[in-house]
């Protein structure tokens, strides 16, 4: 669920100025976007709030220097990115702007100041495009704070998301997965919106027509298996992905060396995970579907694992605890940052989840608010669409995805 937040908050590396912009973002206003994005806390990177404040200060200072109105819509186009990005910023002029400087510097980068009607345009070195004819914010719909498009090939040529160091294996796999996705995608679009208590990101990826991603999206979803929750569960995530070779490789990397080698190979693409957190433990219960043909071999491999005092259960990992058991209809996994008989009993006494779920490849539900999924992956008219929406407290409860701050020096 971190994937669409990360994409929203980092502007990728892009094409040269001789070509159309590789990324284009419209903002409803600098103060409104800054105030809302900072509600994410530091879930993206350490000192992320400070990063947002620094970018806001740079844009606001530039606006004051050249007569821009930062409280009205603004458009930012990227042609390349790095220490000296090639970019254009277009905004409305204030009513009484006075004489404009010919040049200014923002964060050490020089910009030419241009004027066209009621617009102020800042062009970095290397811009040779005609002046804009469309007003900033023209593409924003009601309630949207940011709307942007990114050309995937441009990002892939100049940048790798996996060059960032994340704090855990799953986060690093997300970044590697984004790089993999970019090889299959044509264009990506992102929309950021919010209400008083929650934030929402919508990421739409349009695959290349002849790509493996396009063919994968045409495959039927794997059948649903057993979907259960337990006392104390707070979220439920259901995954139904056609298990390609690439997905199996990522599953094997995520599961690690402690897992039986045939586990990822045996998956049929279905998994349902209920998870919860209490003052004492965080815990999860996973029902995973497997293909019928490798079950016998898989059972032999599981029995080679370290046995536990609990009948039929074997230990995959000690810290945090992860137990596995092979059932007639699939694999069952229990995980916790501490395991005792009381918690194991709760995990082993589930109840069936009877609510209707959308027919989509992935959905994650807040069990206290079933009407608003935390995350949902859809295949919609030839596009892959990821929707993330959560209350501010959800973002505040998560530590940084990345190890180092963005655009800021590390504190010693």
C-alpha positions as CSV (number, residue, x, y, z in Angstrom):
1,X,0.0,0.0,0.0
2,X,3.0,2.3,0.1
3,X,3.4,2.0,-3.7
4,X,0.9,4.9,-4.8
5,X,2.1,7.3,-1.9
6,X,5.7,7.0,-3.0
7,X,4.9,7.7,-6.6
8,X,2.8,10.7,-5.6
9,X,5.5,12.4,-3.5
10,X,8.6,11.9,-5.7
11,X,8.9,13.5,-9.2
12,X,10.8,11.0,-11.4
13,X,13.8,11.5,-13.7
14,X,12.8,12.6,-17.1
15,X,13.5,13.4,-20.8
16,X,15.4,16.1,-22.6
17,X,13.9,19.5,-23.4
18,X,13.8,18.7,-27.2
19,X,10.9,16.3,-26.6
20,X,7.5,16.8,-25.0
21,X,7.5,16.9,-21.2
22,X,8.1,13.6,-19.6
23,X,6.1,14.6,-16.6
24,X,3.4,17.3,-16.1
25,X,1.8,18.1,-12.7
26,X,-1.0,20.6,-12.0
27,X,-1.4,21.8,-8.4
28,X,-4.5,23.5,-7.0
29,X,-2.3,25.9,-5.0
30,X,1.1,25.7,-3.2
31,X,-0.2,26.3,0.3
32,X,-3.1,23.9,0.0
33,X,-1.0,21.1,-1.4
34,X,1.8,21.6,1.1
35,X,-0.6,21.6,4.1
36,X,-2.3,18.4,2.8
37,X,0.8,16.4,1.8
38,X,2.5,17.2,5.2
39,X,-0.4,15.3,6.8
40,X,1.4,12.1,5.6
41,X,3.9,12.7,8.4
42,X,7.2,11.0,7.8
43,X,5.9,7.7,6.2
44,X,7.8,8.4,2.9
45,X,11.2,9.3,4.3
46,X,12.8,10.7,7.4
47,X,12.0,14.4,7.9
48,X,9.5,14.2,5.1
49,X,7.6,17.1,6.7
50,X,10.8,19.1,6.5
51,X,11.2,18.3,2.8
52,X,7.6,19.5,2.1
53,X,8.3,22.7,4.0
54,X,11.5,23.3,2.1
55,X,9.9,22.8,-1.3
56,X,7.0,25.1,-0.2
57,X,9.5,27.8,0.9
58,X,11.4,27.6,-2.4
59,X,8.3,27.9,-4.5
60,X,6.8,30.6,-2.3
61,X,10.1,32.6,-2.4
62,X,10.2,32.3,-6.2
63,X,6.6,33.5,-6.4
64,X,7.4,36.6,-4.4
65,X,10.4,37.4,-6.6
66,X,8.6,37.2,-9.9
67,X,5.0,38.2,-9.2
68,X,3.4,34.7,-9.1
69,X,0.3,34.0,-7.1
70,X,1.0,30.8,-5.2
71,X,-2.5,30.6,-3.8
72,X,-3.9,29.9,-7.3
73,X,-3.3,26.8,-9.6
74,X,0.2,26.1,-10.9
75,X,1.6,23.8,-13.5
76,X,5.1,22.2,-13.3
77,X,6.6,20.4,-16.4
78,X,9.8,18.3,-16.2
79,X,12.0,17.7,-19.2
80,X,14.9,16.3,-17.2
81,X,15.8,16.0,-13.6
82,X,19.0,16.0,-11.5
83,X,21.2,18.7,-10.0
84,X,20.2,21.0,-12.9
85,X,16.7,20.0,-13.9
86,X,15.2,21.2,-17.2
87,X,11.7,22.3,-16.2
88,X,9.0,25.0,-16.6
89,X,6.8,26.4,-13.9
90,X,3.6,28.3,-15.0
91,X,1.4,30.3,-12.6
92,X,-1.0,33.2,-12.5
93,X,0.4,36.6,-11.9
94,X,-0.6,38.7,-8.9
95,X,-2.6,41.8,-9.6
96,X,0.1,44.4,-8.9
97,X,3.3,42.6,-9.8
98,X,5.5,45.6,-10.8
99,X,8.6,45.2,-12.8
100,X,9.7,41.6,-13.2
101,X,13.4,40.4,-13.0
102,X,14.8,38.8,-16.1
103,X,16.2,35.9,-14.1
104,X,15.9,34.3,-10.7
105,X,17.3,31.3,-8.9
106,X,15.3,28.6,-7.1
107,X,17.4,26.2,-5.0
108,X,20.5,27.3,-6.9
109,X,18.9,26.6,-10.4
110,X,18.7,29.6,-12.7
111,X,15.3,30.4,-14.4
112,X,14.3,32.9,-17.0
113,X,11.2,34.9,-16.1
114,X,8.7,35.3,-18.9
115,X,5.2,36.9,-19.0
116,X,2.2,36.1,-21.2
117,X,-1.0,37.8,-20.5
118,X,-2.0,37.0,-16.9
119,X,0.6,34.2,-16.6
120,X,4.1,34.2,-15.3
121,X,6.4,31.5,-16.7
122,X,9.7,30.3,-15.2
123,X,11.9,28.4,-17.7
124,X,15.1,26.7,-16.6
125,X,18.1,26.6,-19.0
126,X,17.5,24.4,-22.0
127,X,13.8,25.2,-22.5
128,X,12.9,25.8,-26.2
129,X,9.1,25.2,-26.0
130,X,6.5,27.8,-27.1
131,X,4.8,29.7,-24.3
132,X,1.7,27.9,-22.8
133,X,-1.7,28.5,-24.2
134,X,-3.7,26.6,-21.5
135,X,-4.2,28.1,-18.1
136,X,-2.8,26.2,-15.1
137,X,-5.3,24.0,-13.3
138,X,-7.4,23.6,-16.4
139,X,-7.2,19.8,-16.1
140,X,-8.0,19.6,-12.4
141,X,-11.4,18.3,-11.4
142,X,-13.4,19.3,-8.4
143,X,-11.7,18.2,-5.1
144,X,-8.3,17.3,-6.8
145,X,-5.2,18.8,-5.3
146,X,-2.7,17.3,-7.8
147,X,-3.1,15.7,-11.2
148,X,-0.1,14.5,-13.1
149,X,1.1,12.3,-16.0
150,X,4.4,10.6,-16.4
151,X,6.0,9.0,-19.5
152,X,7.3,5.6,-18.2
153,X,10.1,5.3,-20.8
154,X,11.5,8.6,-19.8
155,X,11.7,7.6,-16.2
156,X,13.3,4.2,-17.0
157,X,16.0,5.8,-19.2
158,X,17.2,8.2,-16.6
159,X,16.4,6.7,-13.2
160,X,15.9,3.6,-11.1
161,X,13.7,3.6,-8.1
162,X,15.7,0.7,-6.7
163,X,18.6,3.1,-6.3
164,X,16.9,4.2,-3.1
165,X,17.7,2.3,0.0
166,X,14.5,1.2,1.8
167,X,14.3,0.1,5.4
168,X,13.1,-3.4,4.9
169,X,12.9,-6.2,2.3
170,X,9.3,-5.6,1.3
171,X,9.9,-1.9,0.7
172,X,13.0,-2.7,-1.5
173,X,10.9,-5.2,-3.4
174,X,8.3,-2.5,-4.0
175,X,10.9,-0.2,-5.5
176,X,12.3,-3.0,-7.7
177,X,8.8,-3.8,-8.8
178,X,8.2,-0.2,-9.8
179,X,11.3,-0.4,-12.1
180,X,9.9,-3.7,-13.5
181,X,6.5,-2.1,-14.1
182,X,8.0,0.9,-16.0
183,X,9.5,-1.5,-18.6
184,X,5.9,-2.6,-19.4
185,X,4.1,0.8,-19.1
186,X,3.4,3.5,-21.6
187,X,2.0,6.3,-19.5
188,X,1.1,6.7,-15.8
189,X,-1.3,9.2,-14.3
190,X,-1.6,10.2,-10.7
191,X,-4.4,12.1,-8.8
192,X,-4.1,13.2,-5.2
193,X,-7.2,14.4,-3.3
194,X,-8.2,14.7,0.3
195,X,-11.1,15.5,2.7
196,X,-10.8,16.7,6.3
197,X,-9.8,13.3,7.8
198,X,-8.3,11.2,5.0
199,X,-6.0,11.3,1.9
200,X,-6.6,9.6,-1.4
201,X,-4.2,8.6,-4.2
202,X,-5.2,7.2,-7.6
203,X,-2.5,5.8,-9.9
204,X,-3.4,4.6,-13.4
205,X,-0.9,2.7,-15.5
206,X,-1.6,2.3,-19.2
207,X,0.6,-0.6,-20.5
208,X,2.2,-0.8,-23.9
209,X,-0.1,-2.7,-26.3
210,X,2.4,-5.5,-27.0
211,X,3.7,-5.8,-23.4
212,X,3.6,-8.8,-21.1
213,X,1.6,-6.6,-18.7
214,X,-1.1,-6.0,-21.2
215,X,-1.4,-9.8,-21.9
216,X,-1.4,-10.5,-18.1
217,X,-4.2,-8.1,-17.6
218,X,-6.4,-10.1,-20.0
219,X,-6.0,-13.3,-18.0
220,X,-8.9,-14.4,-15.7
221,X,-8.5,-13.8,-12.0
222,X,-7.6,-16.9,-9.9
223,X,-10.6,-18.3,-8.0
224,X,-11.3,-17.1,-4.5
225,X,-10.3,-19.4,-1.7
226,X,-11.1,-19.3,2.0
227,X,-11.4,-15.8,3.4
228,X,-11.4,-15.6,7.2
229,X,-10.8,-13.1,10.0
230,X,-10.0,-13.6,13.7
231,X,-10.9,-11.8,16.9
232,X,-8.6,-8.7,17.1
233,X,-8.2,-8.4,13.3
234,X,-8.3,-4.9,12.0
235,X,-7.6,-5.2,8.3
236,X,-8.2,-7.8,5.6
237,X,-6.3,-8.0,2.4
238,X,-7.3,-10.3,-0.5
239,X,-4.9,-11.0,-3.4
240,X,-5.9,-12.6,-6.7
241,X,-3.1,-12.3,-9.2
242,X,-2.3,-14.7,-12.1
243,X,1.1,-16.0,-10.9
244,X,3.5,-15.3,-13.7
245,X,7.2,-16.2,-13.5
246,X,8.1,-12.7,-12.5
247,X,5.5,-12.6,-9.7
248,X,6.8,-16.0,-8.4
249,X,10.4,-14.6,-8.3
250,X,9.2,-11.6,-6.2
251,X,7.3,-13.9,-3.9
252,X,10.4,-16.1,-3.4
253,X,12.5,-13.0,-2.7
254,X,9.9,-11.8,-0.2
255,X,9.5,-15.1,1.6
256,X,13.3,-15.5,1.9
257,X,15.6,-18.5,2.3
258,X,13.7,-19.9,5.3
259,X,10.8,-20.8,3.1
260,X,10.6,-24.1,1.2
261,X,11.9,-23.6,-2.3
262,X,8.7,-25.0,-3.8
263,X,6.4,-22.6,-1.9
264,X,6.4,-19.7,-4.4
265,X,6.2,-22.2,-7.3
266,X,3.1,-23.9,-5.8
267,X,1.1,-20.7,-5.4
268,X,-2.1,-20.4,-7.4
269,X,-2.3,-16.6,-7.1
270,X,-4.8,-16.4,-4.2
271,X,-4.1,-15.2,-0.7
272,X,-6.2,-13.6,2.1
273,X,-4.5,-12.0,5.0
274,X,-6.2,-10.8,8.2
275,X,-4.0,-8.7,10.5
276,X,-4.3,-6.9,13.8
277,X,-2.3,-5.0,16.4
278,X,-2.8,-4.9,20.2
279,X,-0.7,-3.4,23.0
280,X,1.0,-6.8,23.3
281,X,1.4,-8.2,19.8
282,X,1.0,-7.5,16.1
283,X,-0.4,-10.6,14.4
284,X,-1.5,-11.9,11.0
285,X,-3.3,-14.9,9.6
286,X,-2.8,-15.9,5.9
287,X,-4.8,-18.4,3.8
288,X,-2.8,-19.0,0.7
289,X,-4.0,-21.1,-2.3
290,X,-1.8,-23.7,-3.9
291,X,-2.0,-25.7,-7.1
292,X,-3.0,-29.3,-6.4
293,X,-0.2,-31.0,-8.3
294,X,2.8,-30.0,-6.1
295,X,1.0,-30.5,-2.7
296,X,2.7,-33.9,-1.9
297,X,6.2,-32.5,-2.5
298,X,5.4,-29.3,-0.6
299,X,4.3,-31.3,2.4
300,X,7.6,-33.2,2.6
301,X,9.5,-29.9,2.5
302,X,7.4,-28.3,5.2
303,X,8.0,-31.3,7.5
304,X,11.7,-30.7,7.2
305,X,11.2,-27.4,9.0
306,X,11.6,-27.0,12.8
307,X,8.6,-28.5,14.6
308,X,6.6,-26.6,17.2
309,X,4.7,-27.7,20.3
310,X,1.5,-27.1,18.3
311,X,0.3,-30.1,16.3
312,X,0.8,-29.8,12.5
313,X,2.6,-26.4,12.8
314,X,6.2,-25.8,11.8
315,X,8.4,-22.7,12.3
316,X,9.6,-20.7,9.3
317,X,11.0,-17.8,11.3
318,X,11.7,-17.1,14.9
319,X,11.9,-13.3,15.1
320,X,9.3,-12.3,14.3
321,X,7.5,-15.6,14.7
322,X,6.1,-17.1,11.5
323,X,4.5,-20.5,11.6
324,X,3.2,-22.6,8.7
325,X,0.8,-25.5,8.3
326,X,-0.4,-27.4,5.2
327,X,-4.2,-27.8,5.0
328,X,-6.3,-29.7,2.5
329,X,-7.4,-26.5,0.8
330,X,-4.0,-24.6,0.9
331,X,-1.4,-23.2,3.2
332,X,-2.1,-21.5,6.5
333,X,0.4,-19.1,8.0
334,X,0.4,-17.4,11.4
335,X,2.7,-14.5,12.2
336,X,3.3,-12.3,15.2
337,X,6.1,-10.3,16.8
338,X,5.5,-12.6,19.8
339,X,3.5,-15.8,20.0
340,X,1.9,-17.5,22.9
341,X,-0.9,-20.1,23.3
342,X,-3.6,-17.4,23.8
343,X,-2.7,-15.7,20.5
344,X,-2.4,-18.9,18.7
345,X,-5.8,-20.0,19.9
346,X,-7.3,-16.7,18.6
347,X,-5.6,-17.2,15.2
348,X,-6.8,-20.8,15.0
349,X,-10.4,-19.9,15.8
350,X,-11.4,-17.8,12.7
351,X,-14.7,-16.8,11.4
352,X,-15.7,-16.7,7.8
353,X,-15.8,-13.3,6.2
354,X,-19.2,-13.2,4.5
355,X,-19.4,-9.6,3.1
356,X,-19.3,-9.2,-0.6
357,X,-15.9,-8.3,-2.0
358,X,-15.3,-6.6,-5.4
359,X,-14.1,-8.8,-8.2
360,X,-10.6,-7.2,-8.4
361,X,-7.0,-8.4,-8.3
362,X,-6.4,-6.8,-4.9
363,X,-8.3,-5.2,-2.1
364,X,-7.4,-4.2,1.4
365,X,-10.2,-3.4,3.9
366,X,-10.4,-1.6,7.2
367,X,-12.7,-4.0,9.1
368,X,-14.1,-1.0,11.0
369,X,-15.0,0.8,7.8
370,X,-15.9,-1.7,5.1
371,X,-17.4,1.0,2.8
372,X,-14.1,2.6,2.1
373,X,-11.3,0.2,1.1
374,X,-7.8,1.2,2.2
375,X,-6.4,0.0,-1.1
376,X,-7.8,-1.5,-4.3
377,X,-6.2,-2.6,-7.6
378,X,-8.5,-2.7,-10.6
379,X,-8.3,-3.5,-14.3
380,X,-10.4,-0.9,-15.9
381,X,-10.7,-0.4,-19.7
382,X,-7.2,-1.6,-20.5
383,X,-5.5,0.2,-17.6
384,X,-4.3,-0.9,-14.3
385,X,-5.7,1.4,-11.6
386,X,-4.5,1.5,-7.9
387,X,-6.5,3.4,-5.4
388,X,-5.2,4.2,-1.9
389,X,-7.3,6.0,0.7
390,X,-6.7,6.2,4.4
391,X,-7.2,8.4,7.4
392,X,-4.4,10.6,8.6
393,X,-3.8,8.3,11.5
394,X,-2.9,5.4,9.2
395,X,0.0,7.4,7.6
396,X,1.1,8.6,11.1
397,X,1.3,5.0,12.3
398,X,3.9,4.0,9.6
399,X,7.6,4.6,9.8
400,X,9.6,5.9,6.8
401,X,9.7,3.8,3.6
402,X,13.2,5.1,2.7
403,X,16.3,5.2,4.8
404,X,17.4,8.8,3.9
405,X,15.6,12.1,3.7
406,X,14.6,13.5,0.3
407,X,16.3,16.7,-0.9
408,X,17.7,17.2,2.6
409,X,21.0,16.4,4.3
410,X,21.1,13.6,6.9
411,X,21.3,14.8,10.5
412,X,24.5,13.7,12.2
